[in-house]
Amino acid sequence: MTSYSKNNNIVCLDVRPVLSGGSDPFNIIMQTVKTLKDKQTLQIINSFQPLPLITKLEQSGFKSWTEQPESGVYHTFFKKDSNVEEELKPNELQENLKFDSLYKTFAGKLKSVDVRALEMPEPMTTILEELEQLPEGFALFVDHKKVPQFLLPELEERNFEIHYKKRRLDHLQLLIFKK
């Protein structure tokens, strides 16, 4: 299950077979994390973005990012962060736990969009367009640079609920769904 890239800087762990076998890969992942050498990056291949794992490892001093090379396949990378930020404030921790719980509730019913590279006002218009096409019972998962202040009244007016989770100073994850 564990493999190395040609330059040995990436430790790749495909947990999909473990999950399809009905087991939880958490212990395997944590054992792999303990074996990482300096400058190595852990790559987890999964059928969903493992938000609770991301939270746990970021709290342990790892930075992370996720790529979705194809529908239903997520590559999440973890690298030891030399610039670890301060610990979360209690209200941020509580919101993160609520966010994680809601994320699990919508597992298999998420539409994802990353608006971090878009210029204003494209993030807001992109999110609103995605919400118009969002199937009933689904949530929109958004990677954003900041809390979209101008979007909040629009969401309220359209009867959407929004929760967010701070990943880093310039990376916020949003979960938006119908109330």
Steps between C-alpha positions, in 0.01 A plus 500: 500500500788741570717592206770756432546732208820479301671767710374358835360842601138384467363216713180388328227322694187388313239436769212416266557121525495521882175699494336270246593209728296663776793612716611841621847594366571752779754284689683411177517868408629604844765225492611625158514859630737386777739351241524815286851635464590869471383653173271205420138565411220255572249456218169337598285376213135475599146513361423812708687790658593383854418818692530358854844360411603832347394679820688254722823515301488879458462529877810279523703741286437379144387712210269334250343543161261291297475436128217325319653348185169338404147470633490297821880494546673731747874533556570669833858597576656557843837663562652609829444875526795701626273805548232350723240760591362557849246260641133548422291717728220312683222643277697406185552149632126466572411627149757259348343206684154606378639541148653149510174351626299671225758393241450137606122547477536599134750225409420390146282809452762769455582720204846660524634824356827686560473878454832603657663589167206705371493881495215694661204471447543156339512302828155628598345454157654153463364391839151636422498326159608171661225534763237549229599163350540321835277192523249475786662367818856584386751746644754717320857463631707809416871572536527878547761755611278672758150529643293632208334792682300622199370149435358450851187720454434334161514156660267608781254645249505175300451288815849342505702416808878546497772357723868550460826359620830686505779290348769770489508878492420504128291182474148455626265213424128572474206265520179648359160329491125573504352561844 
